[in-house]
Amino acid sequence: MIPGGPTLIPCEACGQQVSFQAPACPHCGHPVTPWWRGRQVFLWRQHHGLPISTSRAMPAWQIVLLVTGCVGAFSGLMVLMASLDKSSSGSSRSQEREEPTVPSHLKPRTAIDAWVMAQTFVKRGLKAPSTADFGSVFSGDHQKPDEVCKRNAGSDETWTCSGWVDAQNAFGAQVRNHFVITLTYQRDSAETWRSDGPIFADQ
């Protein structure tokens, strides 16, 4: 018998008095269910004017069922995410196979590439390379690569660049020198450029 509850309760089937803790009625054999015990406790406490608790502990089997369901749902979600990840990886690999990357040394050169290398070769022919100034977009005298460098006809990798550079001469004066330079890109793994050097029109 639980504290604050009846010692005997009526059988749900035959109505005879049965011990509260009995698993079944000794008269008719009908089982005494937890629900029937709870109902009799409720009625007994109500009859004696005792407080009735509305809280109800969850049975162990319901707790197990709830935990099992949560674990199952989590496992299913993980399997779904793994399958989506594999599908995405497979799609990426398929795209990589369809669009193979080209080694950088085999990619066609641009006017920007030629202009950058032209400045390097031009500096080698100056008296004071560290003072070289080829213009800037901030100063308003920017030399556009696609205007100063042109690809030579009949050649994919030979360029001729015509531009100017401000640099100090042998006397330390900053002067402008106009130049023309031809340079060729070597298609090898070293990614090298070759040039015979610039021709300065002001010297």
N, C-alpha and C positions, 0 to 999 in steps of 0.2 A: 504494500500500500504506500502511495506517495504521500508526503506531508500535506495536510489540508485536503485530503480526498477521502472517498468512501472506502470501507473495508470490503463490503459486499456490493455487487451491482447486479441488476437483472440481466438474464440472458437475452440476447437480441432476438433469439428464435422462439424459445418456449416461455420466457418471462420468469423462470425460477431464479432464486438467488445463487449467485456464483461468486467465488473469491475474485477479488480485483486482479490478483496475480495469476489466476488459473489460465492456462493456454486455451482451454475449451470447457464447455459446459458439461459437468458430470452427469446431467440428467438426459440431455439430448445429443450431446457430442458436438454441438455447433461451436466453431472456433470463436474465441474472444479476440476481436481485432483491435489494433491500436486506436483506430478511429472511434470504435465503440467505447473503449476505455476513456478516451479524451472527452467524448460527449457526456458520459456519465459524471466525470469530474466537473465539467462545466455546469451541469444541472445541479449537482450536489452543492457546489460552492454558491451557485445562484440561490438555492433554496435556503442556505444558512447565512446569506447576506455577506459572504466573504468576497474580497476583491478578485476579479477575474482578469487574468493576464491575457492580453490579445496577442502577445508574441508567441511564436511557434517555431521551435527549432526544426531545421531542415533534416529530414531523415538521412541516414548515412548513404542509402542507395541513391538518393537524389543528388547528394554531393558528388558521389563517384560518377554518376551519369553526366553531371554538369562539367566536371573536370575532364572526363573522357571526351566530351563533345568539343571543349575548348582546344584540347590537344589535337584532336582530329582536324579541326578547322585550321589551326596554325600549321600543321603538317601539310595540309592541302594547299595553303597559301604559299608555303615555301617551295613545294613542287611546281606550282604554277609559275612562280617567279624564276625558278631555275630553267624551266622550259622556255620562257620568254627570252631569258638571257642567252641561251644556246641558239635560239632562232635568230636573235639580233647578231650574235657573233658569226653565225653561218652566213647571214646576209652580207655582213661586212667583208668576210673573206671572199664571198662570191664577187662582190664589187671590185675587190683588190685584184682578183684574177682577171676580171673583165677589163680593168683599167690599170695595166702595169705601169709602174713609175719609170721615168726615164732618168738615167744617171745625169747629174748636173753637167758633166763635161760634154755630154752629147746634145744638150739643149741648145737651140739656136741663140746666138748672141743678139743683144739689142744695142740701140744707139747709146743708151745709158752705160752699158758695159764698155763700149768703145771709148766714150768720153772720159770715164774714170781712168782707164788705162792710158789714154792720151795724156792726161794731166801728169801721170806718174813718169812717163817718158820725157815730157817737156821739162819737168823739174830737174831731171838729170843734166840737161843742157844749160841750166842757169848758173850764174855766178853765186847767187845766194838763194838756193832752193827753199829755205825756210821762210823767205819773204814773199813767196809766190801767192798771188791772189787772182783767181779766175772769175771773180764776180760772185754776187750773192743776190738771192731773191729779196733780201732785206735792204740791200743798198740800191736796188732798182736796175742793176746792170747784169742781171742773170743771163748766162749763155745757155740756151735750151739745147740739150743733147741731140734732139731730132733735127735741129736746124744746122748745127755746126758739124755733125758727123753723118756721113752718107756711106751706105754700103756700095762698094765698087761693083760695076756691072760685070756679070759673068762670074762672080765669086760670092759665095755665101758668108765667108768669114774674113774678108779683107775690107777694111774701112779707111776712109780718109776724113780727117777732122781738120777744120780750119777755124781758128779762134784767136784769142789774145790772152796774155797774162801780164799782170803788173808785178814787177819784181825789181829789186835793187841791182844796179849795175856795179861795175868794178869800183866806181867812185862813191858808192853808197846812196846814189839817187834812185828814187822809185820811178821807173819808166815803164811804159807799155810796150810790149813786144807782140807783134802779130806772127803767127806761125801756121805751118801746114805740116801734118804728120800722117803717114800711112802706117797702119799696123794690122797684123794678121793674127787671128786666133788659132792656136794649135789644138786640134782635136785629139787630145790624149788625156790620160788620167791625171796628169799634172796641172791641166787647165792653164797653160802658159800662153802669153802673147809675145809676138816678135815684132820689132820695128827697127829701122835703120836710124831712127832719131828724127827730131823735128827740123824743119827748115825755117829759120827766123827771117822774116822779110825786112826787119828793121836793123839788121846787123850787117 
